Amino acid sequence: MSPYVPLGIAIVCEVIATTALKSSEGFSRLVPTTIVVIGYAMAFYCLSLTLKSIPTGVAYAIWSGVGIVLISLVGWLLHKQTLDLPAILGIGLIMAGVLVINVFSSSAPH
C-alpha cells in the first residue's frame, strides 16, 4: 500500500476534527467533542503509519500544508469565513511548497 493512503486519511481526519473543534464550543458539547477526540486520534495513528516510509519532516509538511488548505476551504464553505489577499497568497505558497516536495524531493517516495 502506498504511504500516501494513510497520509490522506490522516489529513481528512484532521480536517474533520478541526472543523468539529469550532462546533465543540470549548469542549462543552458532547458530540462535536467526541468527533474531535476520535478524529485527532485517527489522524495521528494514520500519520504514524506514514512515518514508516516517509521522513517525518516531509510527511508533516504535506500533512500540515494540505490540512491548512482544506481547513481554509471548509471554513469558507461552512462557516462563511473569508480570507484577505495576503492569506490567499500565503496559502498558495504553502500549496506550492507541498507540490515542490512531492515532485522534486528525493526524500518523498514517488
C-alpha positions in Angstrom: 0.0 0.0 0.0 1.2 3.5 -0.8 2.3 5.5 2.2 0.1 8.3 0.8 -3.1 6.4 1.6 -2.7 6.6 5.4 -1.4 10.1 5.0 -4.5 11.1 3.0 -6.7 9.5 5.7 -4.7 11.4 8.4 -5.3 14.7 6.6 -9.1 14.1 6.2 -9.4 13.0 9.8 -7.5 16.1 11.0 -9.7 18.4 8.9 -12.9 16.8 10.3 -11.6 17.0 13.8 -10.5 20.7 13.4 -13.9 21.5 11.9 -15.7 19.9 14.9 -13.4 21.7 17.3 -15.1 25.0 16.4 -18.5 23.4 17.0 -17.5 21.9 20.3 -17.7 25.3 21.9 -14.7 24.8 24.2 -15.4 21.1 24.6 -18.8 21.9 26.2 -20.9 19.9 23.5 -20.6 16.1 23.7 -21.0 15.1 20.0 -18.5 17.6 18.5 -16.1 16.9 21.3 -16.3 13.2 20.6 -15.6 13.8 16.9 -12.6 15.9 17.8 -11.1 13.3 20.1 -11.7 10.4 17.7 -10.7 12.4 14.6 -7.4 13.5 16.1 -6.6 10.0 17.4 -7.2 8.5 14.0 -5.2 11.3 12.3 -2.2 10.7 14.5 -2.5 6.9 14.1 -2.6 7.2 10.3 0.3 9.7 10.4 2.3 7.3 12.4 1.8 4.6 9.7 3.0 7.1 7.1 6.2 7.7 9.1 7.3 4.1 8.4 8.2 5.0 4.9 8.2 8.8 4.6 10.6 11.0 6.5 9.0 12.9 9.4 9.6 16.4 8.1 8.3 15.5 4.6 5.2 13.8 5.9 4.5 16.6 8.4 5.0 19.2 5.7 2.5 17.5 3.4 0.0 16.8 6.3 0.0 20.3 7.7 0.2 22.0 4.3 -2.7 20.2 2.7 -4.6 20.4 6.0 -4.2 24.2 6.1 -5.6 24.4 2.5 -8.5 22.1 3.2 -9.5 23.6 6.6 -9.4 27.1 4.9 -11.8 25.8 2.3 -14.1 24.2 4.9 -14.1 27.4 6.9 -15.1 29.4 3.9 -17.8 26.9 2.8 -19.3 26.0 6.2 -18.6 28.9 8.5 -18.6 31.7 5.9 -15.1 32.8 6.9 -13.2 35.0 4.5 -9.5 35.4 3.7 -7.8 38.5 2.5 -5.3 38.6 -0.3 -2.2 38.1 1.8 -3.8 35.0 3.4 -4.7 33.6 0.0 -1.2 34.3 -1.3 0.3 32.6 1.8 -1.9 29.5 1.3 -0.9 29.5 -2.4 2.8 29.4 -1.3 2.0 26.5 1.1 0.4 24.6 -1.8 3.5 25.4 -4.0 5.8 24.1 -1.2 3.8 20.8 -1.0 4.0 20.4 -4.7 7.8 21.0 -4.8 8.3 18.4 -2.1 6.2 15.8 -3.9 7.6 16.5 -7.4 11.2 17.3 -6.9 12.3 15.9 -3.5 14.2 12.6 -3.4 13.1 12.3 0.2 9.4 11.8 -0.8 8.6 8.4 -2.3 7.4 8.6 -5.9 
